[in-house]
Amino acid sequence: MKFCASWRSWRYSIQLNFQELNSKSFFI
């Protein structure tokens, strides 16, 4: 259960970072 929750939050943070990278490269 704990592992599943941590994996979900880890994947969520990666999604946020990916969106941030996309927006940055878009604005550059």
Contacts in CASP RR format, 6 or more apart in sequence:
PFRMAT RR
TARGET T0000
AUTHOR 0000-0000-0000
METHOD contacts of the structure
MODEL  1
MKFCASWRSWRYSIQLNFQELNSKSFFI
END
